Protein backbone atom coordinates (compact mmCIF):
# COMPACT_ATOMS: atom_id res chain seq x y z
CA UNK A 1 0.00 0.00 0.00
CA UNK A 2 1.45 3.37 -1.02
CA UNK A 3 1.21 6.79 0.56
CA UNK A 4 -1.86 7.68 -1.53
CA UNK A 5 -3.77 4.71 -0.09
CA UNK A 6 -2.51 5.47 3.42
CA UNK A 7 -3.69 9.07 3.15
CA UNK A 8 -7.17 7.89 2.10
CA UNK A 9 -7.42 5.99 5.40
CA UNK A 10 -5.91 8.82 7.46
CA UNK A 11 -8.05 10.60 10.05
CA UNK A 12 -9.21 14.09 9.12
CA UNK A 13 -9.19 15.18 12.75
CA UNK A 14 -6.39 14.48 15.21
CA UNK A 15 -6.08 15.62 18.80
CA UNK A 16 -3.19 17.97 19.51
CA UNK A 17 -1.54 19.63 22.46
CA UNK A 18 0.51 22.80 22.01
CA UNK A 19 3.34 23.65 24.37
CA UNK A 20 5.11 26.98 24.18
CA UNK A 21 8.52 27.25 25.80
CA UNK A 22 9.37 30.70 27.16
CA UNK A 23 10.51 32.21 30.41
CA UNK A 24 9.38 35.70 29.38
CA UNK A 25 5.98 35.37 27.64
CA UNK A 26 2.51 34.44 28.87
CA UNK A 27 -0.08 32.47 26.90
CA UNK A 28 -1.78 35.76 25.99
CA UNK A 29 1.47 37.01 24.41
CA UNK A 30 2.24 33.69 22.72
CA UNK A 31 1.86 34.58 19.03
CA UNK A 32 3.28 31.29 17.75
CA UNK A 33 1.36 28.96 20.07
CA UNK A 34 -1.88 30.86 19.56
CA UNK A 35 -1.39 30.79 15.79
CA UNK A 36 -0.80 27.00 15.90
CA UNK A 37 -4.01 26.52 17.90
CA UNK A 38 -6.07 28.66 15.50
CA UNK A 39 -4.58 27.07 12.38
CA UNK A 40 -5.01 23.54 13.73
CA UNK A 41 -8.70 24.32 14.27
CA UNK A 42 -9.03 25.60 10.71
CA UNK A 43 -7.39 22.37 9.53
CA UNK A 44 -10.08 20.40 11.38
CA UNK A 45 -7.98 19.23 14.32
CA UNK A 46 -8.87 19.46 18.01
CA UNK A 47 -6.62 21.18 20.55
CA UNK A 48 -6.83 19.44 23.92
CA UNK A 49 -4.24 21.60 25.72
CA UNK A 50 -2.20 24.77 25.28
CA UNK A 51 0.45 25.18 27.94
CA UNK A 52 3.30 27.60 28.63
CA UNK A 53 6.44 26.16 30.21
CA UNK A 54 9.71 27.90 31.17
CA UNK A 55 13.08 27.26 29.52
CA UNK A 56 13.93 24.39 31.86
CA UNK A 57 14.60 20.84 30.66
CA UNK A 58 12.90 19.17 33.61
CA UNK A 59 9.82 21.39 33.32
CA UNK A 60 9.58 20.77 29.57
CA UNK A 61 9.89 17.01 29.93
CA UNK A 62 7.40 16.90 32.81
CA UNK A 63 4.89 18.99 30.86
CA UNK A 64 5.08 16.69 27.83
CA UNK A 65 4.86 13.45 29.81
CA UNK A 66 2.03 14.84 31.94
CA UNK A 67 -0.01 15.81 28.89
CA UNK A 68 0.66 12.45 27.25
CA UNK A 69 -0.40 10.51 30.34
CA UNK A 70 -3.52 12.58 31.10
CA UNK A 71 -4.82 13.51 27.65
CA UNK A 72 -3.19 11.04 25.24
CA UNK A 73 -3.17 13.42 22.25
CA UNK A 74 -2.23 12.16 18.82
CA UNK A 75 0.40 14.89 18.56
CA UNK A 76 2.24 17.43 20.68
CA UNK A 77 3.57 20.55 18.99
CA UNK A 78 6.26 22.35 20.97
CA UNK A 79 7.37 25.83 19.97
CA UNK A 80 10.42 27.58 21.37
CA UNK A 81 13.65 26.74 23.11
CA UNK A 82 15.32 25.22 20.04
CA UNK A 83 18.02 27.82 19.40
CA UNK A 84 21.70 27.62 20.30
CA UNK A 85 21.88 29.64 23.51
CA UNK A 86 22.44 27.98 26.89
CA UNK A 87 18.76 28.44 27.81
CA UNK A 88 17.54 26.62 24.68
CA UNK A 89 17.00 23.08 25.97
CA UNK A 90 13.76 21.88 24.37
CA UNK A 91 15.36 19.33 22.04
CA UNK A 92 17.71 18.11 24.76
CA UNK A 93 14.69 17.62 27.06
CA UNK A 94 12.55 15.79 24.49
CA UNK A 95 14.96 13.74 22.38
CA UNK A 96 15.66 11.21 25.20
CA UNK A 97 11.89 10.51 25.32
CA UNK A 98 11.74 9.46 21.65
CA UNK A 99 11.22 5.75 21.10
CA UNK A 100 11.60 6.51 17.39
CA UNK A 101 12.99 9.70 15.90
CA UNK A 102 11.54 11.23 12.73
CA UNK A 103 14.96 12.39 11.62
CA UNK A 104 13.79 13.75 8.27
CA UNK A 105 11.69 16.41 10.02
CA UNK A 106 14.75 18.37 11.16
CA UNK A 107 16.46 18.03 7.79
CA UNK A 108 13.37 19.10 5.86
CA UNK A 109 12.78 22.01 8.21
CA UNK A 110 16.40 23.12 7.72
CA UNK A 111 15.99 22.95 3.94
CA UNK A 112 12.80 25.01 4.01
CA UNK A 113 14.39 27.50 6.42
CA UNK A 114 17.44 27.83 4.17
CA UNK A 115 15.12 28.72 1.27
CA UNK A 116 13.59 31.47 3.43
CA UNK A 117 16.48 32.86 5.50
CA UNK A 118 19.63 31.60 3.76
CA UNK A 119 22.60 30.44 5.85
CA UNK A 120 21.05 31.75 9.09
CA UNK A 121 19.02 28.51 8.97
CA UNK A 122 21.98 26.70 10.55
CA UNK A 123 21.18 28.47 13.83
CA UNK A 124 17.69 27.00 13.92
CA UNK A 125 17.01 23.50 15.23
CA UNK A 126 13.97 21.25 14.90
CA UNK A 127 13.29 17.65 15.87
CA UNK A 128 10.41 15.19 15.90
CA UNK A 129 9.75 11.70 17.11
CA UNK A 130 7.35 9.29 18.70
CA UNK A 131 6.93 9.48 22.46
CA UNK A 132 4.74 6.74 23.88
CA UNK A 133 2.05 6.58 21.14
CA UNK A 134 2.11 10.26 20.10
CA UNK A 135 4.01 12.28 17.53
CA UNK A 136 6.00 15.09 19.17
CA UNK A 137 7.39 18.00 17.15
CA UNK A 138 9.92 20.55 18.43
CA UNK A 139 10.17 23.73 16.37
CA UNK A 140 11.56 27.23 16.84
CA UNK A 141 9.47 29.85 18.60
CA UNK A 142 9.32 32.45 15.84
CA UNK A 143 5.95 32.80 14.16
CA UNK A 144 7.46 32.42 10.70
CA UNK A 145 9.26 29.21 11.70
CA UNK A 146 6.03 27.77 13.16
CA UNK A 147 4.14 28.64 10.00
CA UNK A 148 6.81 26.94 7.89
CA UNK A 149 6.88 23.79 10.03
CA UNK A 150 3.11 23.50 10.37
CA UNK A 151 1.96 24.52 6.89
CA UNK A 152 4.63 22.70 4.90
CA UNK A 153 5.44 19.65 7.05
CA UNK A 154 3.22 18.87 10.03
CA UNK A 155 -0.34 19.60 8.91
CA UNK A 156 0.01 18.03 5.43
CA UNK A 157 1.19 14.71 6.96
CA UNK A 158 -0.23 14.56 10.47
CA UNK A 159 -3.23 12.42 9.51
CA UNK A 160 -1.01 10.01 7.61
CA UNK A 161 1.42 9.83 10.53
CA UNK A 162 -1.36 9.28 13.07
CA UNK A 163 -2.85 6.55 10.87
CA UNK A 164 0.44 4.64 11.19
CA UNK A 165 0.57 5.20 14.94
CA UNK A 166 -2.99 3.98 15.41
CA UNK A 167 -2.58 0.92 13.17
CA UNK A 168 0.64 -0.09 14.91
C-alpha positions as semicolon CSV with decimal commas, in nm:
position;residue;x (nm);y (nm);z (nm)
1;X;0,000;0,000;0,000
2;X;0,145;0,337;-0,102
3;X;0,121;0,679;0,056
4;X;-0,186;0,768;-0,153
5;X;-0,377;0,471;-0,009
6;X;-0,251;0,547;0,342
7;X;-0,369;0,907;0,315
8;X;-0,717;0,789;0,210
9;X;-0,742;0,599;0,540
10;X;-0,591;0,882;0,746
11;X;-0,805;1,060;1,005
12;X;-0,921;1,409;0,912
13;X;-0,919;1,518;1,275
14;X;-0,639;1,448;1,521
15;X;-0,608;1,562;1,880
16;X;-0,319;1,797;1,951
17;X;-0,154;1,963;2,246
18;X;0,051;2,280;2,201
19;X;0,334;2,365;2,437
20;X;0,511;2,698;2,418
21;X;0,852;2,725;2,580
22;X;0,937;3,070;2,716
23;X;1,051;3,221;3,041
24;X;0,938;3,570;2,938
25;X;0,598;3,537;2,764
26;X;0,251;3,444;2,887
27;X;-0,008;3,247;2,690
28;X;-0,178;3,576;2,599
29;X;0,147;3,701;2,441
30;X;0,224;3,369;2,272
31;X;0,186;3,458;1,903
32;X;0,328;3,129;1,775
33;X;0,136;2,896;2,007
34;X;-0,188;3,086;1,956
35;X;-0,139;3,079;1,579
36;X;-0,080;2,700;1,590
37;X;-0,401;2,652;1,790
38;X;-0,607;2,866;1,550
39;X;-0,458;2,707;1,238
40;X;-0,501;2,354;1,373
41;X;-0,870;2,432;1,427
42;X;-0,903;2,560;1,071
43;X;-0,739;2,237;0,953
44;X;-1,008;2,040;1,138
45;X;-0,798;1,923;1,432
46;X;-0,887;1,946;1,801
47;X;-0,662;2,118;2,055
48;X;-0,683;1,944;2,392
49;X;-0,424;2,160;2,572
50;X;-0,220;2,477;2,528
51;X;0,045;2,518;2,794
52;X;0,330;2,760;2,863
53;X;0,644;2,616;3,021
54;X;0,971;2,790;3,117
55;X;1,308;2,726;2,952
56;X;1,393;2,439;3,186
57;X;1,460;2,084;3,066
58;X;1,290;1,917;3,361
59;X;0,982;2,139;3,332
60;X;0,958;2,077;2,957
61;X;0,989;1,701;2,993
62;X;0,740;1,690;3,281
63;X;0,489;1,899;3,086
64;X;0,508;1,669;2,783
65;X;0,486;1,345;2,981
66;X;0,203;1,484;3,194
67;X;-0,001;1,581;2,889
68;X;0,066;1,245;2,725
69;X;-0,040;1,051;3,034
70;X;-0,352;1,258;3,110
71;X;-0,482;1,351;2,765
72;X;-0,319;1,104;2,524
73;X;-0,317;1,342;2,225
74;X;-0,223;1,216;1,882
75;X;0,040;1,489;1,856
76;X;0,224;1,743;2,068
77;X;0,357;2,055;1,899
78;X;0,626;2,235;2,097
79;X;0,737;2,583;1,997
80;X;1,042;2,758;2,137
81;X;1,365;2,674;2,311
82;X;1,532;2,522;2,004
83;X;1,802;2,782;1,940
84;X;2,170;2,762;2,030
85;X;2,188;2,964;2,351
86;X;2,244;2,798;2,689
87;X;1,876;2,844;2,781
88;X;1,754;2,662;2,468
89;X;1,700;2,308;2,597
90;X;1,376;2,188;2,437
91;X;1,536;1,933;2,204
92;X;1,771;1,811;2,476
93;X;1,469;1,762;2,706
94;X;1,255;1,579;2,449
95;X;1,496;1,374;2,238
96;X;1,566;1,121;2,520
97;X;1,189;1,051;2,532
98;X;1,174;0,946;2,165
99;X;1,122;0,575;2,110
100;X;1,160;0,651;1,739
101;X;1,299;0,970;1,590
102;X;1,154;1,123;1,273
103;X;1,496;1,239;1,162
104;X;1,379;1,375;0,827
105;X;1,169;1,641;1,002
106;X;1,475;1,837;1,116
107;X;1,646;1,803;0,779
108;X;1,337;1,910;0,586
109;X;1,278;2,201;0,821
110;X;1,640;2,312;0,772
111;X;1,599;2,295;0,394
112;X;1,280;2,501;0,401
113;X;1,439;2,750;0,642
114;X;1,744;2,783;0,417
115;X;1,512;2,872;0,127
116;X;1,359;3,147;0,343
117;X;1,648;3,286;0,550
118;X;1,963;3,160;0,376
119;X;2,260;3,044;0,585
120;X;2,105;3,175;0,909
121;X;1,902;2,851;0,897
122;X;2,198;2,670;1,055
123;X;2,118;2,847;1,383
124;X;1,769;2,700;1,392
125;X;1,701;2,350;1,523
126;X;1,397;2,125;1,490
127;X;1,329;1,765;1,587
128;X;1,041;1,519;1,590
129;X;0,975;1,170;1,711
130;X;0,735;0,929;1,870
131;X;0,693;0,948;2,246
132;X;0,474;0,674;2,388
133;X;0,205;0,658;2,114
134;X;0,211;1,026;2,010
135;X;0,401;1,228;1,753
136;X;0,600;1,509;1,917
137;X;0,739;1,800;1,715
138;X;0,992;2,055;1,843
139;X;1,017;2,373;1,637
140;X;1,156;2,723;1,684
141;X;0,947;2,985;1,860
142;X;0,932;3,245;1,584
143;X;0,595;3,280;1,416
144;X;0,746;3,242;1,070
145;X;0,926;2,921;1,170
146;X;0,603;2,777;1,316
147;X;0,414;2,864;1,000
148;X;0,681;2,694;0,789
149;X;0,688;2,379;1,003
150;X;0,311;2,350;1,037
151;X;0,196;2,452;0,689
152;X;0,463;2,270;0,490
153;X;0,544;1,965;0,705
154;X;0,322;1,887;1,003
155;X;-0,034;1,960;0,891
156;X;0,001;1,803;0,543
157;X;0,119;1,471;0,696
158;X;-0,023;1,456;1,047
159;X;-0,323;1,242;0,951
160;X;-0,101;1,001;0,761
161;X;0,142;0,983;1,053
162;X;-0,136;0,928;1,307
163;X;-0,285;0,655;1,087
164;X;0,044;0,464;1,119
165;X;0,057;0,520;1,494
166;X;-0,299;0,398;1,541
167;X;-0,258;0,092;1,317
168;X;0,064;-0,009;1,491
